[in-house]
Amino acid sequence: MEISEKTSKKKSIAVVGAGIVGINCALALQSQGFNVTLLDQQGIGEGCSKNNAGHFATEQVFPLADARLLWQLPKLLLDPLGAIALSPRYLPQALPWFIQFFNNMRSKYQQKNTLALKALNKNAISYYLPLLQQAKAEHLLTTQGSLLVFETTNLTVVKKSHQHYQQAGVAVKLLNSEQVHQLEPNLHKNINYALYFTEVAHTVSPYKLSLALAQLAQDKGMVFKQFTLKNITHTANKVLLNDGQQALTFDKLILATGAWSKKLCKQLGYNLPIEAERGYSLSLTTQNNDNNKSSGNENIALLSRPVASTERKFIITPMDNELRLSGTVEYAGLYAKANYKRATMLYKNAQFILDKLPTDKHIAKQDKWMGCRPSLPDSLPVICQAPQQDNIFFALGHQHLGLTQGAITGKLISQLIMKQPTDIDIKAFCISRFN
């Protein structure tokens, strides 16, 4: 049967995908008075937005496709529990993506993609501030910067990295060992240098932040429905969404379906070389842990800002009564069984970064998590109106930066739908670059 959405003076809009990007799109459009329905096969924020690192990483303006990575890849890929893992069984399917990834290492592409990322990241955090204020959720955002620490990298290389970020306009300070430990006393003595990114932020709970913004949208009239989208039928004026049992009809559609976007885009006539870059996290409870039994919020004593490891390629973020260890990259497709050894290995890595850690004795299954980052070979998301359909829009493929870029993406999508000038030039984010 077909269920038509209630008509009104404003258009009905479906946002498919209730991760942080979809939530922000729904909120931006509902705030403009549209009739918005947010659809997801799970619940709000239950996918990649739930247990990620919580890092608003505006300093990450360099595409992942970097020629300097080439010499590291063989070593990284040979270790099944290393920072990057590729399932041999999945290699034939992943090969076309890797070919495009390597092609984007060329200087002309890297420079162009860096400029696009810089534009998207520059004011990304500021787009969240009024939303969190409206949602009475300002406490979920902490602006104490972050650290990128070095154990064995020599000072010459560290200085080059520091200069590289400075030249890109990123606010960053180079710290020696003494300065690092003054800032974060619980860092291990192994840490010799750090880059201190002073204008980035983190959240004490990406899941709570997602729920708070979704609730704000619902308070404004947005409707959420659990719905597994299988087929899209498009006409000049309507979009019909079918889950195999029922159909929903809308005036406009925004696909914010992350790593699950490939088949849906293909239905609409677009090639999307997206890959599920599976990341893992491990959450360690910091209240009443064996190393620190003082009352209050113990994670503040352990760490006060995100700390990423250059050599070990993971990040530690202080959150509500826990430390979250996040990172690693695994290419095994959307549906392969999670390898939670990749989560537990993060604890071993953390022992080289922090002097004191919560005990690992009580790590439970629910403390381990895997999510699929939606990664495109040029490290740029797709934010655009569909070139062949006037009433379909894309907001997907944000790779490691979905949380960071969520609010500005919502703003850009609302501007596109309202036919307003966009705050930044979005030509580089059009899906046409792959078609």
C-alpha positions as CSV (number, residue, x, y, z in Angstrom):
1,M,0.0,0.0,0.0
2,E,1.0,3.6,-0.4
3,I,1.1,6.1,2.4
4,S,1.1,9.7,1.3
5,E,2.6,12.3,3.7
6,K,0.3,15.1,4.8
7,T,0.5,18.0,2.5
8,S,1.0,21.6,3.6
9,K,2.2,24.9,2.3
10,K,5.7,23.5,2.9
11,K,7.2,20.6,1.1
12,S,7.5,17.1,2.6
13,I,11.1,15.9,2.8
14,A,12.5,12.5,3.7
15,V,16.0,12.3,5.2
16,V,17.2,8.7,5.0
17,G,19.9,7.9,7.5
18,A,19.6,8.9,11.2
19,G,23.3,9.3,11.8
20,I,24.8,12.7,12.8
21,V,24.8,14.0,9.2
22,G,21.2,13.0,8.6
23,I,20.1,14.4,12.0
24,N,21.7,17.7,11.2
25,C,20.0,17.8,7.7
26,A,16.7,17.0,9.3
27,L,17.1,19.6,12.0
28,A,18.2,22.3,9.5
29,L,15.2,21.6,7.2
30,Q,12.7,21.3,10.0
31,S,13.9,24.6,11.4
32,Q,13.0,26.2,8.0
33,G,9.4,24.9,8.3
34,F,9.5,21.9,6.0
35,N,7.7,18.7,7.0
36,V,10.6,16.4,7.6
37,T,10.6,12.7,8.2
38,L,13.8,11.1,9.3
39,L,14.1,7.4,8.3
40,D,16.5,4.8,9.4
41,Q,16.6,1.0,9.5
42,Q,17.9,1.2,13.1
43,G,17.3,3.9,15.7
44,I,18.5,7.5,15.9
45,G,22.3,7.6,16.1
46,E,22.6,3.8,16.3
47,G,25.1,3.4,13.5
48,C,28.6,4.9,13.0
49,S,27.6,8.0,15.1
50,K,27.1,6.0,18.4
51,N,30.5,5.0,19.7
52,N,33.0,6.9,17.6
53,A,36.0,8.9,18.9
54,G,33.9,12.0,19.5
55,H,36.6,14.2,18.0
56,F,35.6,17.4,16.1
57,A,38.7,17.1,14.0
58,T,38.8,20.3,12.1
59,E,42.6,20.0,11.9
60,Q,42.2,17.0,9.5
61,V,42.4,19.0,6.3
62,F,44.7,16.6,4.5
63,P,43.2,13.8,2.4
64,L,44.0,10.3,3.4
65,A,45.4,9.6,0.0
66,D,48.9,10.7,0.6
67,A,51.9,9.3,-1.3
68,R,53.9,9.1,2.0
69,L,51.5,6.3,3.0
70,L,52.7,4.1,0.2
71,W,55.9,2.9,1.9
72,Q,54.1,2.2,5.1
73,L,51.3,0.1,3.5
74,P,53.1,-3.2,3.1
75,K,54.1,-3.3,6.8
76,L,50.7,-2.1,7.9
77,L,48.8,-4.6,5.8
78,L,50.9,-7.6,6.8
79,D,49.9,-7.3,10.5
80,P,46.3,-8.7,10.8
81,L,46.0,-6.6,14.0
82,G,47.9,-3.6,12.8
83,A,46.5,-0.1,12.1
84,I,45.3,-1.1,8.7
85,A,43.9,-4.5,7.8
86,L,42.6,-5.8,4.4
87,S,40.8,-9.1,4.3
88,P,42.3,-11.2,1.5
89,R,38.9,-12.5,0.6
90,Y,37.6,-8.9,0.2
91,L,40.6,-7.7,-1.9
92,P,39.0,-8.2,-5.4
93,Q,36.0,-6.1,-4.3
94,A,38.2,-3.4,-2.7
95,L,40.7,-3.2,-5.6
96,P,38.8,-0.6,-7.7
97,W,38.5,1.7,-4.7
98,F,42.2,1.4,-4.0
99,I,43.1,2.2,-7.6
100,Q,41.1,5.4,-7.3
101,F,42.6,6.1,-3.8
102,F,46.2,5.8,-5.2
103,N,45.3,8.0,-8.1
104,N,44.2,10.7,-5.7
105,M,47.7,10.7,-4.3
106,R,48.8,12.7,-7.3
107,S,49.8,16.3,-6.4
108,K,47.2,18.1,-8.4
109,Y,44.3,16.1,-6.8
110,Q,45.8,16.3,-3.3
111,Q,46.1,20.1,-3.4
112,K,42.5,20.5,-4.8
113,N,41.1,18.1,-2.2
114,T,42.9,19.8,0.6
115,L,41.4,23.2,-0.3
116,A,38.0,21.6,-0.3
117,L,38.5,20.0,3.1
118,K,39.8,23.2,4.6
119,A,36.8,25.1,3.4
120,L,34.4,22.6,5.0
121,N,36.3,22.3,8.3
122,K,37.2,25.9,8.8
123,N,34.1,26.9,10.7
124,A,32.5,23.5,11.2
125,I,32.4,23.7,15.0
126,S,30.8,27.1,15.0
127,Y,27.8,25.7,13.1
128,Y,27.1,23.4,16.1
129,L,27.1,26.1,18.7
130,P,23.6,27.7,18.2
131,L,22.1,24.2,17.7
132,L,23.5,22.9,21.0
133,Q,22.4,26.1,22.7
134,Q,18.8,25.5,21.4
135,A,19.0,21.9,22.5
136,K,20.3,22.9,25.9
137,A,23.2,20.5,25.3
138,E,26.2,22.8,25.3
139,H,27.7,20.7,28.1
140,L,28.2,17.9,25.5
141,L,30.9,20.0,23.6
142,T,34.4,20.5,25.1
143,T,36.8,23.0,23.5
144,Q,40.2,22.2,25.0
145,G,41.9,21.3,21.8
146,S,43.7,18.0,21.1
147,L,47.1,16.5,21.0
148,L,48.9,14.5,18.3
149,V,51.8,12.8,20.2
150,F,55.1,11.3,19.0
151,E,57.1,8.5,20.7
152,T,59.9,7.6,18.3
153,T,59.5,10.1,15.4
154,N,62.6,12.3,15.2
155,L,62.3,16.1,15.8
156,T,63.1,17.0,12.2
157,V,60.0,15.0,11.0
158,V,57.9,16.5,13.8
159,K,58.9,20.0,12.8
160,K,58.0,19.3,9.2
161,S,54.6,18.0,10.3
162,H,54.1,21.1,12.4
163,Q,55.0,23.4,9.5
164,H,52.7,21.4,7.1
165,Y,49.7,22.2,9.4
166,Q,50.7,25.8,9.9
167,Q,51.0,26.3,6.1
168,A,47.5,24.9,5.8
169,G,46.2,27.5,8.2
170,V,45.6,25.1,11.2
171,A,46.1,26.6,14.7
172,V,48.8,24.4,16.1
173,K,51.7,24.5,18.6
174,L,54.8,22.3,18.8
175,L,55.4,21.0,22.3
176,N,58.4,19.4,23.8
177,S,58.3,16.6,26.4
178,E,58.1,18.9,29.4
179,Q,55.4,21.1,27.9
180,V,53.4,18.0,26.9
181,H,53.5,16.6,30.4
182,Q,52.6,19.9,31.9
183,L,49.5,19.9,29.8
184,E,48.6,16.2,30.3
185,P,50.5,14.9,33.4
186,N,49.2,11.4,32.8
187,L,50.9,10.9,29.5
188,H,53.5,8.2,29.4
189,K,57.2,9.1,29.6
190,N,57.5,7.6,26.1
191,I,56.0,10.8,24.7
192,N,58.7,13.1,23.4
193,Y,56.8,15.7,21.3
194,A,53.3,16.7,20.5
195,L,51.4,18.9,18.2
196,Y,48.7,20.8,20.1
197,F,45.7,21.7,18.0
198,T,44.2,24.6,20.0
199,E,40.9,25.2,18.1
200,V,39.4,21.7,17.9
201,A,36.9,20.1,20.2
202,H,35.4,16.9,21.4
203,T,32.2,15.6,22.8
204,V,31.8,13.7,26.1
205,S,29.2,11.5,24.2
206,P,28.6,11.5,20.5
207,Y,25.5,9.3,21.0
208,K,24.0,11.8,23.5
209,L,24.9,14.6,21.2
210,S,23.1,12.9,18.3
211,L,20.0,12.2,20.5
212,A,19.9,15.8,21.7
213,L,19.9,17.3,18.2
214,A,17.4,14.8,17.0
215,Q,15.1,15.6,20.0
216,L,15.4,19.3,19.1
217,A,14.3,18.5,15.6
218,Q,11.4,16.4,16.9
219,D,10.4,19.3,19.2
220,K,10.2,21.4,16.1
221,G,7.9,18.9,14.4
222,M,10.2,16.3,12.7
223,V,8.9,12.8,12.7
224,F,11.2,9.7,13.0
225,K,10.2,6.4,11.5
226,Q,12.1,3.1,11.5
227,F,12.2,2.1,7.8
228,T,14.5,-0.1,5.8
229,L,14.7,1.6,2.4
230,K,15.0,-0.9,-0.5
231,N,13.7,0.9,-3.6
232,I,13.5,4.5,-4.7
233,T,11.1,5.5,-7.5
234,H,11.5,9.0,-8.8
235,T,9.1,11.2,-10.8
236,A,9.4,14.9,-11.7
237,N,7.4,16.0,-8.6
238,K,7.6,13.1,-6.1
239,V,9.9,10.5,-4.6
240,L,8.4,7.1,-3.6
241,L,10.4,5.1,-1.0
242,N,9.6,1.4,-0.6
243,D,10.7,-1.1,2.1
244,G,9.1,-4.1,0.5
245,Q,5.9,-3.8,2.5
246,Q,4.8,-0.2,2.3
247,A,5.6,3.0,0.4
248,L,6.1,6.5,1.6
249,T,5.7,9.5,-0.8
250,F,7.6,12.8,-0.4
251,D,8.3,15.9,-2.4
252,K,12.0,15.7,-1.8
253,L,14.6,13.2,-0.6
254,I,18.0,13.6,1.1
255,L,20.2,10.5,1.2
256,A,22.4,10.5,4.2
257,T,23.0,6.8,4.2
258,G,26.8,6.7,4.8
259,A,28.5,3.5,3.9
260,W,25.2,1.9,2.8
261,S,24.8,4.5,-0.1
262,K,26.3,2.6,-3.0
263,K,23.2,0.5,-4.1
264,L,20.8,3.4,-3.5
265,C,22.8,5.7,-5.6
266,K,23.0,3.1,-8.3
267,Q,19.2,2.9,-8.4
268,L,19.2,6.6,-9.2
269,G,21.8,6.2,-12.0
270,Y,25.0,7.2,-10.1
271,N,28.3,5.5,-9.6
272,L,29.5,5.9,-6.0
273,P,32.9,4.4,-5.2
274,I,32.3,4.3,-1.5
275,E,34.0,1.8,0.8
276,A,33.1,0.7,4.3
277,E,36.2,1.6,6.3
278,R,35.5,-0.3,9.5
279,G,36.7,1.3,12.7
280,Y,36.8,0.0,16.2
281,S,36.5,1.5,19.7
282,L,37.0,0.3,23.2
283,S,35.4,2.1,26.2
284,L,37.1,1.9,29.6
285,T,35.1,2.9,32.7
286,T,37.0,5.5,34.7
287,Q,34.8,5.7,37.8
288,N,36.3,3.7,40.8
289,N,38.9,2.1,38.6
290,D,41.9,0.3,40.2
291,N,44.4,3.0,39.3
292,N,42.4,6.0,40.5
293,K,39.8,5.6,43.3
294,S,39.2,9.3,44.1
295,S,35.7,10.5,44.1
296,G,34.2,12.5,41.2
297,N,34.9,12.4,37.5
298,E,38.2,10.4,37.4
299,N,38.6,10.7,33.6
300,I,39.6,14.3,34.1
301,A,42.6,13.2,36.1
302,L,43.5,10.7,33.4
303,L,43.1,12.9,30.4
304,S,41.4,16.2,29.6
305,R,41.5,16.3,25.8
306,P,41.8,13.8,22.9
307,V,45.2,12.4,22.4
308,A,46.1,10.8,19.1
309,S,49.2,8.6,18.5
310,T,51.2,9.2,15.4
311,E,53.0,5.9,15.5
312,R,50.1,3.7,16.7
313,K,47.4,5.5,14.7
314,F,44.6,5.6,17.2
315,I,43.1,8.2,19.5
316,I,42.0,8.3,23.2
317,T,39.1,10.6,24.1
318,P,37.9,11.4,27.7
319,M,34.2,11.0,27.8
320,D,31.4,10.7,30.5
321,N,33.0,8.4,33.1
322,E,35.1,6.6,30.5
323,L,38.0,6.8,28.2
324,R,37.3,5.8,24.6
325,L,40.1,4.2,22.6
326,S,39.3,4.5,18.9
327,G,40.9,3.8,15.6
328,T,42.3,1.3,13.2
329,V,41.1,0.7,9.6
330,E,39.7,-2.5,8.4
331,Y,38.6,-3.3,4.8
332,A,36.3,-6.3,4.9
333,G,33.0,-5.0,3.5
334,L,29.7,-4.0,5.2
335,Y,28.6,-7.4,6.4
336,A,31.7,-9.3,7.6
337,K,31.7,-10.4,11.2
338,A,33.4,-7.9,13.5
339,N,36.9,-8.9,14.6
340,Y,36.9,-7.5,18.2
341,K,40.5,-8.4,18.7
342,R,41.0,-5.1,16.8
343,A,39.2,-3.4,19.7
344,T,41.0,-5.1,22.5
345,M,44.4,-4.4,20.9
346,L,43.7,-0.7,21.5
347,Y,44.2,-1.2,25.2
348,K,47.8,-2.5,24.6
349,N,48.5,0.5,22.5
350,A,47.1,2.8,25.2
351,Q,49.6,1.5,27.8
352,F,52.3,3.2,25.8
353,I,50.5,6.5,25.7
354,L,49.0,6.9,29.2
355,D,50.8,6.3,32.5
356,K,47.7,5.3,34.4
357,L,44.8,3.5,32.7
358,P,41.6,2.0,34.0
359,T,42.0,-1.8,34.5
360,D,41.3,-4.1,31.6
361,K,40.0,-6.9,33.9
362,H,36.4,-6.0,33.4
363,I,36.2,-5.2,29.7
364,A,32.9,-6.6,28.5
365,K,31.5,-7.4,25.1
366,Q,29.4,-4.2,25.2
367,D,32.6,-2.1,25.7
368,K,33.8,-3.1,22.3
369,W,32.3,-1.6,19.1
370,M,32.7,-1.5,15.4
371,G,31.3,1.0,13.0
372,C,31.5,1.5,9.2
373,R,33.0,4.8,8.1
374,P,31.7,5.8,4.7
375,S,35.0,6.5,2.8
376,L,35.4,7.8,-0.7
377,P,38.8,7.6,-2.5
378,D,39.4,11.4,-2.5
379,S,38.4,11.9,1.2
380,L,35.7,14.4,0.3
381,P,32.0,13.8,1.1
382,V,29.2,14.1,-1.4
383,I,27.1,17.2,-0.7
384,C,25.0,18.2,-3.6
385,Q,21.7,18.2,-5.5
386,A,21.4,15.1,-7.8
387,P,22.5,16.2,-11.3
388,Q,19.7,14.3,-12.9
389,Q,16.9,14.7,-10.4
390,D,15.8,18.1,-9.1
391,N,14.2,16.8,-5.9
392,I,16.9,14.4,-4.7
393,F,20.0,15.5,-2.7
394,F,23.0,13.8,-1.3
395,A,24.8,14.2,2.1
396,L,27.0,11.2,2.5
397,G,30.6,9.9,2.4
398,H,32.1,11.9,5.2
399,Q,34.7,9.2,6.1
400,H,36.3,10.1,9.5
401,L,34.7,13.5,9.6
402,G,31.0,12.9,9.9
403,L,30.7,14.3,13.4
404,T,33.0,17.2,12.5
405,Q,31.1,18.2,9.3
406,G,27.6,17.3,10.4
407,A,26.2,20.7,11.2
408,I,27.7,22.5,8.2
409,T,26.5,19.8,5.9
410,G,22.9,20.3,7.3
411,K,23.2,24.0,6.6
412,L,24.5,23.5,3.1
413,I,21.7,21.0,2.2
414,S,19.1,23.4,3.5
415,Q,20.5,26.2,1.4
416,L,20.5,24.0,-1.7
417,I,16.9,23.0,-1.1
418,M,15.9,26.6,-0.5
419,K,17.8,27.7,-3.6
420,Q,20.0,30.0,-1.6
421,P,23.7,30.7,-2.1
422,T,25.7,28.2,-0.1
423,D,28.1,29.4,2.7
424,I,31.0,27.8,0.9
425,D,31.7,26.7,-2.7
426,I,30.5,23.1,-2.9
427,K,31.4,22.2,-6.5
428,A,34.2,19.8,-5.3
429,F,31.6,17.8,-3.3
430,C,29.3,17.0,-6.3
431,I,28.7,13.3,-7.1
432,S,29.3,14.2,-10.8
433,R,33.1,13.8,-10.1
434,F,32.6,10.0,-10.1
435,N,30.2,10.0,-13.1
